[in-house]
Amino acid sequence: MQGKSVVFVEVVLFSVAFIWGIHAAIMKLGLVALPPVPYNALRLLLATAVAWAVVFATGTYRPLAKEDVKPMVLISLAGFFVFQLGFAAGVERTTAGNASLVTCLLPVSVAIINRLWRIEPLTGRMALGIAASLAGVVLIVLGSGKEVSLESRHWQGALLLLGAQAGYGYYTVFSRRLLARYSAYQVTAVVVTISALLFTLIALPDLAAMRWDGVPRVAWLSVAYSGVFAMCVGNFLWVWGVGRIGSARTSLFNNISPVFAVASGYYLLGEEFGLMQLAGAAVIFWGLYFARPKPAARKD
């Protein structure tokens, strides 16, 4: 890809990190009134409706070829659905600090999957960029005062989150192969639809027990942002980015989200923001910059 094209993709993925970063604070506002399971079911169903509307509005729908059904189902079940289920269950069973540290391992999962299936090589620059990205997130977590615990009662949640981010890594890596025949809109729509149907089945008892007339407007607005922007638009652009610059480099943008999460928490929820978080952000951005491939030497 040409330099300007790469920069454009990076700007787009930077915007995804922003959407996902402020999502944490917006979700907290909604989860005050809605339990996690109904909240997740609602946002998945909303994302499904919006995703298919975009697919048909853009005219990018193509019938799935027989040989693509299995790969599409696999990235939906072993990837996206595992992430949704594991994330929802894991966050409830561990500390906020543990959750932040485990979910920042996405670039590591992507690198391991690429290595095992020999899809994308791991360069020295990329490895150092991943290490810097992880170090930056650690600084942000420690600086924010979030509890990091090694107690056995928090291990189950941490392991669930580890499986969740590994599932998202699987989805990130293997979605690229489908982009040769289907748009990022359609890949996202199919994946979200399968996940929404399965998650809704699990959530039916909780949904039936809800008293919907007492849900405040702020909770509905939170669900709307989560379903339309974080789930739908974010994944459209994420899958598109994977198709343009590969899964390894794309995965690094996941670790910019904590920077925006801390900033939005400071402005929306009155949470702390100090020098350690600022240093962490600087290290993350340096790692992202360092991981960029060197420009090819000109041949005169």
C-alpha positions as CSV (number, residue, x, y, z in Angstrom):
1,M,0.0,0.0,0.0
2,Q,1.1,3.6,-0.7
3,G,2.0,5.8,2.2
4,K,-1.1,8.0,2.1
5,S,-3.4,4.9,1.9
6,V,-1.7,3.4,5.0
7,V,-2.1,6.7,6.9
8,F,-5.8,6.8,6.0
9,V,-6.3,3.2,7.3
10,E,-4.5,4.1,10.5
11,V,-6.7,7.2,11.0
12,V,-9.8,5.0,10.5
13,L,-8.6,2.4,13.0
14,F,-7.7,5.2,15.4
15,S,-11.3,6.3,15.2
16,V,-12.3,2.7,16.0
17,A,-10.1,2.9,19.1
18,F,-11.9,6.1,20.1
19,I,-15.4,4.6,19.6
20,W,-14.4,1.6,21.7
21,G,-12.5,3.6,24.3
22,I,-15.4,5.9,25.2
23,H,-17.7,2.9,25.0
24,A,-16.5,1.7,28.5
25,A,-17.8,4.9,30.2
26,I,-21.1,4.9,28.2
27,M,-21.7,1.3,29.0
28,K,-21.3,2.0,32.7
29,L,-24.1,4.6,32.4
30,G,-26.4,2.0,30.9
31,L,-25.5,-0.8,33.2
32,V,-26.7,1.2,36.2
33,A,-30.2,0.4,35.1
34,L,-29.8,-2.7,32.9
35,P,-28.2,-6.0,34.0
36,P,-25.2,-7.1,31.9
37,V,-26.9,-10.1,30.1
38,P,-30.0,-8.2,28.9
39,Y,-27.8,-5.2,28.0
40,N,-25.6,-7.4,25.8
41,A,-28.6,-9.1,24.1
42,L,-30.2,-5.8,23.3
43,R,-27.1,-4.3,21.8
44,L,-26.4,-7.4,19.7
45,L,-30.0,-7.4,18.3
46,L,-29.7,-3.7,17.5
47,A,-26.4,-4.2,15.8
48,T,-27.8,-7.1,13.7
49,A,-30.7,-4.9,12.4
50,V,-28.4,-2.0,11.6
51,A,-25.7,-4.2,10.0
52,W,-28.1,-5.8,7.6
53,A,-29.7,-2.4,6.8
54,V,-26.2,-1.2,5.8
55,V,-25.5,-4.3,3.7
56,F,-28.6,-3.9,1.6
57,A,-28.4,-0.1,1.4
58,T,-24.9,-0.3,0.0
59,G,-25.8,-3.2,-2.4
60,T,-22.9,-5.3,-1.1
61,Y,-24.9,-8.5,-0.3
62,R,-23.7,-11.7,-2.0
63,P,-25.1,-15.2,-1.4
64,L,-22.6,-17.3,0.6
65,A,-20.8,-19.8,-1.4
66,K,-21.0,-23.4,-0.1
67,E,-17.3,-23.5,0.7
68,D,-17.5,-20.2,2.8
69,V,-20.3,-21.3,5.1
70,K,-18.0,-23.3,7.4
71,P,-15.4,-20.5,7.8
72,M,-18.1,-17.9,8.4
73,V,-19.7,-20.0,11.1
74,L,-16.4,-20.8,12.7
75,I,-15.4,-17.1,13.0
76,S,-18.9,-16.4,14.4
77,L,-18.9,-19.2,17.0
78,A,-15.3,-19.7,17.9
79,G,-14.5,-16.0,17.5
80,F,-17.1,-13.4,18.0
81,F,-19.6,-15.3,20.1
82,V,-16.9,-16.7,22.4
83,F,-15.8,-13.1,22.9
84,Q,-19.3,-11.8,23.7
85,L,-20.0,-14.6,26.1
86,G,-16.6,-14.7,27.8
87,F,-16.4,-11.0,28.1
88,A,-19.8,-10.6,29.7
89,A,-19.2,-13.4,32.2
90,G,-15.5,-12.6,32.8
91,V,-16.0,-8.9,33.8
92,E,-18.4,-9.9,36.5
93,R,-16.0,-12.4,38.0
94,T,-12.7,-10.5,38.3
95,T,-11.4,-7.0,39.0
96,A,-11.4,-4.0,36.6
97,G,-7.6,-4.0,36.6
98,N,-7.4,-7.7,35.7
99,A,-10.0,-7.2,32.9
100,S,-8.0,-4.3,31.4
101,L,-4.8,-6.3,31.5
102,V,-6.2,-9.5,30.0
103,T,-8.1,-7.8,27.1
104,C,-4.9,-5.9,26.1
105,L,-3.4,-9.3,25.2
106,L,-5.3,-9.3,21.8
107,P,-2.1,-8.5,19.8
108,V,-0.4,-11.4,21.5
109,S,-3.3,-13.8,20.6
110,V,-3.3,-12.5,17.0
111,A,0.5,-13.0,16.8
112,I,0.3,-16.6,18.2
113,I,-2.6,-17.5,15.8
114,N,-0.7,-16.1,12.9
115,R,2.3,-18.1,13.9
116,L,0.5,-21.4,14.4
117,W,-1.3,-21.1,11.1
118,R,1.6,-19.4,9.3
119,I,-0.6,-16.6,8.0
120,E,1.3,-13.4,8.8
121,P,5.0,-13.3,9.9
122,L,6.0,-11.6,13.2
123,T,8.8,-9.2,12.6
124,G,11.1,-7.9,15.2
125,R,9.6,-4.4,14.9
126,M,6.1,-5.8,15.4
127,A,7.2,-7.8,18.5
128,L,8.7,-4.7,20.1
129,G,5.6,-2.7,19.2
130,I,3.4,-5.3,20.9
131,A,5.6,-5.3,24.0
132,A,5.5,-1.5,24.2
133,S,1.7,-1.5,23.7
134,L,1.3,-4.0,26.6
135,A,3.7,-2.0,28.8
136,G,1.7,1.2,28.1
137,V,-1.6,-0.5,29.2
138,V,0.0,-1.7,32.4
139,L,1.1,1.8,33.2
140,I,-2.5,3.1,32.6
141,V,-4.1,0.4,34.7
142,L,-1.6,0.9,37.6
143,G,-2.0,4.7,37.4
144,S,-5.8,4.6,37.4
145,G,-5.7,2.7,40.7
146,K,-7.8,-0.2,39.4
147,E,-7.4,-3.3,41.5
148,V,-5.1,-6.0,40.1
149,S,-5.6,-9.3,41.9
150,L,-3.9,-12.7,41.8
151,E,-6.4,-14.2,44.3
152,S,-8.0,-17.5,43.3
153,R,-11.5,-16.0,43.4
154,H,-10.6,-13.8,40.5
155,W,-8.9,-16.4,38.4
156,Q,-12.1,-17.7,36.8
157,G,-13.0,-14.3,35.5
158,A,-9.5,-13.7,34.2
159,L,-9.5,-17.1,32.4
160,L,-12.9,-16.3,30.9
161,L,-11.6,-13.0,29.6
162,L,-8.4,-14.7,28.3
163,G,-10.7,-17.0,26.3
164,A,-12.8,-14.1,25.1
165,Q,-9.9,-12.1,23.8
166,A,-8.4,-15.2,22.1
167,G,-11.8,-15.7,20.4
168,Y,-11.7,-12.1,19.2
169,G,-8.1,-12.8,17.9
170,Y,-9.4,-15.8,16.0
171,Y,-12.2,-13.6,14.5
172,T,-9.7,-10.9,13.6
173,V,-7.2,-13.2,11.9
174,F,-9.6,-15.4,9.9
175,S,-12.1,-12.8,8.9
176,R,-9.5,-11.5,6.4
177,R,-9.8,-14.6,4.2
178,L,-13.5,-13.9,3.6
179,L,-12.9,-10.3,2.5
180,A,-11.7,-11.4,-0.9
181,R,-15.3,-12.4,-1.8
182,Y,-17.6,-10.4,0.7
183,S,-17.7,-6.9,1.9
184,A,-16.7,-6.0,5.5
185,Y,-20.3,-5.0,6.0
186,Q,-21.6,-8.5,5.1
187,V,-18.9,-10.4,7.1
188,T,-19.8,-8.3,10.2
189,A,-23.5,-8.7,9.6
190,V,-23.4,-12.5,9.4
191,V,-21.0,-12.8,12.4
192,V,-23.1,-10.4,14.6
193,T,-26.4,-12.2,13.6
194,I,-25.2,-15.6,14.6
195,S,-23.8,-14.3,17.9
196,A,-27.0,-12.3,18.6
197,L,-29.3,-15.3,18.1
198,L,-27.2,-17.5,20.4
199,F,-26.7,-14.9,23.0
200,T,-30.5,-14.0,23.0
201,L,-31.4,-17.7,23.6
202,I,-29.1,-17.6,26.7
203,A,-30.5,-14.3,27.8
204,L,-34.2,-15.2,27.4
205,P,-34.9,-15.8,31.2
206,D,-33.3,-12.5,32.1
207,L,-35.1,-10.6,29.3
208,A,-38.4,-12.1,30.4
209,A,-37.8,-11.0,34.0
210,M,-37.0,-7.4,33.1
211,R,-39.4,-4.6,34.0
212,W,-38.9,-2.5,30.8
213,D,-41.2,0.4,31.8
214,G,-38.7,1.4,34.5
215,V,-35.6,1.6,32.2
216,P,-34.5,5.3,32.0
217,R,-33.7,7.1,28.7
218,V,-30.0,7.2,29.5
219,A,-29.9,3.4,29.5
220,W,-31.6,3.2,26.1
221,L,-29.2,5.7,24.7
222,S,-26.3,3.7,26.1
223,V,-27.6,0.5,24.4
224,A,-28.1,2.5,21.1
225,Y,-24.5,3.7,21.2
226,S,-23.2,0.3,22.1
227,G,-25.1,-1.5,19.4
228,V,-24.8,1.0,16.5
229,F,-21.4,2.5,17.0
230,A,-19.3,0.2,19.2
231,M,-20.7,-3.1,17.9
232,C,-21.7,-2.3,14.3
233,V,-19.6,0.6,13.0
234,G,-16.6,-0.4,15.0
235,N,-16.6,-3.9,13.6
236,F,-17.3,-2.8,10.1
237,L,-14.1,-0.6,10.2
238,W,-12.1,-3.2,12.2
239,V,-12.7,-6.0,9.6
240,W,-12.0,-3.5,6.8
241,G,-8.7,-2.5,8.4
242,V,-7.7,-6.1,8.8
243,G,-8.2,-6.5,5.0
244,R,-6.1,-3.5,4.3
245,I,-3.0,-3.8,6.6
246,G,-3.3,-7.2,8.1
247,S,-4.5,-8.6,11.5
248,A,-1.2,-8.1,13.4
249,R,-1.0,-4.4,12.9
250,T,-4.7,-3.8,13.2
251,S,-4.8,-5.6,16.6
252,L,-2.4,-3.0,18.0
253,F,-5.0,-0.4,17.7
254,N,-7.1,-2.3,20.3
255,N,-4.6,-1.1,22.9
256,I,-5.3,2.6,22.2
257,S,-8.8,2.1,23.5
258,P,-7.7,2.3,27.2
259,V,-6.3,5.8,26.5
260,F,-9.7,7.0,25.5
261,A,-11.4,5.0,28.2
262,V,-9.3,6.8,30.9
263,A,-10.0,10.2,29.2
264,S,-13.7,9.6,28.9
265,G,-13.9,8.2,32.5
266,Y,-12.2,11.4,33.7
267,Y,-14.7,13.7,31.9
268,L,-17.9,11.6,32.2
269,L,-17.5,9.8,35.5
270,G,-15.0,11.9,37.4
271,E,-12.3,9.2,37.5
272,E,-8.6,9.9,38.0
273,F,-6.2,10.9,35.2
274,G,-2.5,11.4,36.1
275,L,1.0,11.4,34.9
276,M,1.3,7.6,34.9
277,Q,-1.7,7.2,32.5
278,L,-0.2,9.9,30.3
279,A,3.1,8.0,30.2
280,G,1.3,4.8,29.4
281,A,-0.5,6.6,26.5
282,A,2.9,7.8,25.2
283,V,4.4,4.3,25.3
284,I,1.4,2.8,23.5
285,F,1.6,5.4,20.7
286,W,5.3,4.9,20.4
287,G,4.8,1.1,20.1
288,L,2.2,1.7,17.4
289,Y,4.5,4.0,15.5
290,F,7.5,1.7,15.9
291,A,5.6,-1.3,14.6
292,R,4.9,0.3,11.3
293,P,7.0,-1.3,8.5
294,K,9.9,0.7,7.3
295,P,9.3,2.4,3.9
296,A,10.9,0.6,1.0
297,A,14.1,2.1,-0.2
298,R,13.9,4.0,-3.4
299,K,15.7,2.6,-6.4
300,D,17.0,5.4,-8.6
